[in-house]
Amino acid sequence: MQSINSLGRRKAAVARIVLSEGKGNIVVNGRDSKEYFPITMQQFKLAQAFKLTDTVGKYDVVATVDGGGITGQVDAVRLGIARALVKLDPDHKPKLKAEELMTRDPREVERKKFGQKKARKRFQFSKR
């Protein structure tokens, strides 16, 4: 089996995924995923696509992540893994789509507007 490349994005984070046959190791930016994402919920999110498709321990993942924060990076890697599994076997798509792993979350930070304190907050209005 050749390695499969895919891309995942969330907020400002971009994750490039390389999926290949292996023992289930996940490496993020040259470090082990448990070291890079130490929180249990983040580790659950990384393994979620493999658990849904019954492919735990069959594939190795090498991820390169740029930009964003920790949560955005985890979600970007998760989307990339799901897309790679669908490229590998299109029969996985309904299971992953049911758990909303195939959906790219479009929410971005709204920009600050001039004449205002923040994106939506205004300066205090004084009538008199």
C-alpha positions in Angstrom: 0.0 0.0 0.0 1.2 3.4 -0.9 0.9 6.3 1.6 -2.2 8.5 1.3 -2.0 12.3 1.7 -4.8 14.4 2.8 -5.5 17.9 4.3 -7.5 19.1 7.2 -8.3 22.6 8.3 -10.0 24.2 11.3 -9.9 28.0 12.1 -6.3 29.1 11.3 -4.9 25.6 11.7 -3.8 23.5 8.6 -2.8 19.8 9.0 -1.1 17.8 6.3 -1.6 14.0 6.9 0.3 11.1 5.5 -1.4 7.7 6.2 0.5 4.5 5.7 0.3 0.9 6.9 1.7 0.4 10.4 1.0 -0.3 14.0 -1.1 2.7 14.9 1.5 5.3 15.7 0.5 9.0 15.4 3.3 11.5 15.0 2.5 15.2 15.0 5.3 17.7 14.0 8.0 15.1 14.7 6.7 14.3 18.2 4.4 11.6 19.6 0.8 12.6 19.6 0.4 11.9 23.3 3.3 14.3 24.0 2.0 17.0 21.5 -1.6 16.7 22.6 -1.5 15.7 26.3 -5.2 16.2 27.2 -7.3 13.0 27.1 -10.1 14.6 25.1 -7.6 15.6 22.4 -6.3 12.0 22.2 -9.9 10.7 22.0 -10.5 13.1 19.0 -7.4 11.8 17.2 -8.4 8.1 17.6 -12.2 8.7 16.9 -12.0 8.1 13.1 -10.1 4.8 13.6 -12.5 3.5 16.2 -15.5 4.3 14.0 -14.0 2.4 11.0 -12.6 -0.5 13.1 -9.0 0.3 11.8 -7.3 0.9 15.2 -3.7 -0.2 15.1 -3.6 -0.8 11.3 -2.3 2.6 10.0 0.5 5.0 11.0 -0.2 8.7 10.8 2.4 11.4 10.2 0.9 14.9 10.6 2.4 18.3 10.0 0.3 21.1 11.6 0.7 24.9 11.1 -1.1 27.8 12.7 -4.0 28.1 15.1 -4.2 26.9 18.7 -4.2 23.4 20.2 -7.9 22.8 19.8 -7.9 24.0 16.1 -4.9 21.8 15.4 -6.5 18.7 16.9 -9.7 19.2 14.9 -7.6 19.8 11.7 -5.7 16.5 12.2 -9.0 14.7 12.9 -10.5 15.9 9.7 -7.4 15.0 7.7 -7.4 11.5 9.2 -11.1 11.0 8.3 -10.5 12.2 4.7 -7.5 9.9 4.3 -9.5 6.9 5.5 -12.3 7.7 3.0 -9.6 7.9 0.2 -8.5 4.4 1.3 -12.0 2.9 1.5 -15.1 4.9 0.3 -17.3 2.6 2.4 -16.1 4.4 5.5 -17.8 7.7 4.5 -21.3 7.1 5.8 -20.0 6.1 9.3 -17.7 9.1 9.5 -20.3 11.5 8.1 -22.9 10.4 10.7 -20.5 11.5 13.4 -19.7 14.7 11.6 -16.1 13.9 11.0 -16.2 14.7 7.3 -17.5 18.2 7.8 -15.1 21.1 7.7 -16.1 23.5 10.5 -16.4 26.9 8.7 -16.4 29.1 11.8 -13.6 31.7 11.7 -12.8 34.6 14.0 -14.7 37.7 12.9 -12.5 40.7 12.2 -12.4 43.8 14.3 -14.2 46.8 12.7 -12.9 50.4 12.8 -14.7 52.7 15.2 -15.5 49.8 17.5 -13.8 48.1 20.5 -14.0 44.6 19.1 -15.7 42.8 16.3 -19.2 43.5 17.5 -18.8 45.5 20.8 -19.3 49.2 20.4 -17.9 52.1 22.5 -20.4 53.4 25.1 -23.0 55.7 23.6 -23.8 58.9 25.4 -27.0 60.6 24.5 -26.1 63.9 26.3 
